[in-house]
Amino acid sequence: MSFFGFGQSADIDIVLNDAETRKKAEHKSEDGRKDKYFLFYDGETVSGKVNVTLKYPGKRLEHNGIKIEFVGQIELYYDRGNHHEFVSLVKDLARPGEITQSQTFDFEFTHVEKPYESYTGQNVKLRYFLRATVSRRLNDISKELDIVVHTLSTYPELNSSIKMEVGIEDCLHIEFEYNKSKYHLKDVIVGKIYFLLVRIKIRHMEIDIIKRETTGTGPNVYHENDTIAKYEIMDGAPVRGESIPIRLFLAGYEMTPTMRDINKKFSVRYYLNLVLIDEEERRYFKQQEITLWRKGDIVRKSMSHQAAISSQRFEGSSHPEKPLPQDSREDDS
């Protein structure tokens, strides 16, 4: 039945203007699958076309307006009914009326603020998407297009080393030192562990990278710990005065930048966890938070070059780092 255009329907398609040239990034979905999405940064313009294709040519489609939205929202899995929007922009593409043939509408959101990185975690999801809607009296027709946002940082000016002691009185005394406290996602953690006193029989020693996702506030706070990496330092008993070097490449692991109190809804923090296991399977550990950031507008470097530079800095080398030619906006080395 097609009285007043009720029998007509349409397909909607959203096409970005720079779809053929814009870089894509892998992003994990809720079900654990990895898909590729168009990659954007804070302040970039989002523009394109909305194609409305009538399913039945020759029949009119009555509508109450056509619009496109750019949305940034946070969804907490334990509160799925509520979507917390921190970005909400709307462009009207057509006033209420009717469409008698398929049409294309241009849109542009200029210099859009995208303050947070896209994130899919254990209990929370932060996503950005475009949504085109043909409003109708009975049922709207809509289509969404997800994008991924990366937040870029510059090299931190203050990046002091981490020095800590861990021990059990009259049994064990260890000092450990990491070359810095802030690392970019492709960085190398360089450090040393010194055994000053060893009177228990240590069988195994490792460093874990732990991601801690915190959601909610007040009494409704949820913590999810996820071990991202395990790095074996030694297998066997150390002796007093022994020094063990550490070199851990971060590029092989799936991590995001550190995210603190995002829109007062969630945080993602990373920790280095030093674990010692003795011959009676007792575990001793010491945890230290590190800050992770995504490198932007920085030169590319090979992993071996990164490792050499980290070692030079940590060991007090007098050879300064020499910049290499810049060739990408986001460093993918």
Disulfide bonds with the S-S distance in Angstrom:
none
